[in-house]
Amino acid sequence: MYADSAAEVLKRRKEFLAKWKLKCRGVAESLEEAGERLFTLETATMFFWALMASGQIIMRRVEGWKTLQEPPINLDLDQAA
């Protein structure tokens, strides 16, 4: 579910729960039991994308399993940074 504000999230969540109460009460009860924990991904996702946009996280595409030709060199943490 997408929303621009917290108030809109609450409104859409109520509508979503009302819809599922009619279709399957067990699903609605499970969603209500999860409560706020179920919808915490919205802020975590926005934070993740903000970090990616700032360049603090770099995503790489990896094609299957790859092995290194040589074992990695063990460096102290200070030297690696």
C-alpha positions as CSV (number, residue, x, y, z in Angstrom):
1,M,0.0,0.0,0.0
2,Y,1.4,3.4,-0.9
3,A,0.6,6.6,0.9
4,D,2.1,10.1,1.2
5,S,1.3,10.7,4.9
6,A,0.8,8.7,8.1
7,A,-2.9,9.7,8.2
8,E,-3.4,8.3,4.8
9,V,-1.6,5.1,5.9
10,L,-4.1,4.7,8.8
11,K,-7.0,5.3,6.5
12,R,-5.9,2.8,3.9
13,R,-5.1,0.2,6.6
14,K,-8.6,0.5,8.0
15,E,-10.1,0.1,4.6
16,F,-7.8,-2.9,3.9
17,L,-8.8,-4.6,7.2
18,A,-12.5,-3.9,6.6
19,K,-12.2,-5.6,3.2
20,W,-10.5,-8.7,4.6
21,K,-13.0,-8.9,7.5
22,L,-15.7,-9.6,4.9
23,K,-13.6,-12.0,2.8
24,C,-11.8,-14.0,5.6
25,R,-12.1,-13.1,9.2
26,G,-9.0,-15.2,10.2
27,V,-6.8,-13.1,7.9
28,A,-8.2,-9.9,9.3
29,E,-7.6,-11.0,12.9
30,S,-4.1,-12.0,12.0
31,L,-3.4,-8.6,10.4
32,E,-4.9,-6.8,13.4
33,E,-2.8,-8.9,15.8
34,A,0.4,-7.9,13.9
35,G,-0.7,-4.3,14.2
36,E,2.0,-1.6,13.8
37,R,4.8,-4.2,13.3
38,L,3.3,-5.2,10.0
39,F,3.6,-1.7,8.5
40,T,7.1,-0.8,9.7
41,L,8.6,-1.6,6.3
42,E,7.4,1.7,4.9
43,T,9.9,3.7,6.8
44,A,12.7,1.2,6.6
45,T,12.2,1.0,2.8
46,M,12.3,4.8,2.5
47,F,15.5,4.9,4.6
48,F,17.1,2.3,2.5
49,W,16.4,4.2,-0.7
50,A,17.7,7.4,0.8
51,L,20.9,5.7,1.7
52,M,21.2,4.3,-1.8
53,A,20.5,7.7,-3.4
54,S,23.2,9.3,-1.2
55,G,25.8,6.7,-2.3
56,Q,26.2,5.2,1.1
57,I,25.0,1.8,-0.1
58,I,26.1,0.3,-3.4
59,M,24.1,-2.5,-4.9
60,R,25.9,-4.9,-7.3
61,R,24.5,-7.5,-9.6
62,V,26.0,-11.0,-8.9
63,E,25.6,-13.7,-11.5
64,G,25.2,-16.9,-9.4
65,W,28.0,-18.2,-7.2
66,K,31.5,-17.0,-7.9
67,T,34.7,-18.0,-6.3
68,L,37.8,-15.9,-5.9
69,Q,41.0,-17.0,-7.7
70,E,43.0,-16.1,-4.6
71,P,42.0,-16.1,-0.9
72,P,41.3,-12.6,0.5
73,I,44.1,-11.0,2.4
74,N,43.4,-10.7,6.2
75,L,43.8,-7.1,7.2
76,D,43.2,-5.4,10.5
77,L,40.0,-3.3,10.5
78,D,42.0,0.0,10.6
79,Q,43.9,-1.0,7.5
80,A,40.9,-2.1,5.6
81,A,39.0,1.2,6.2
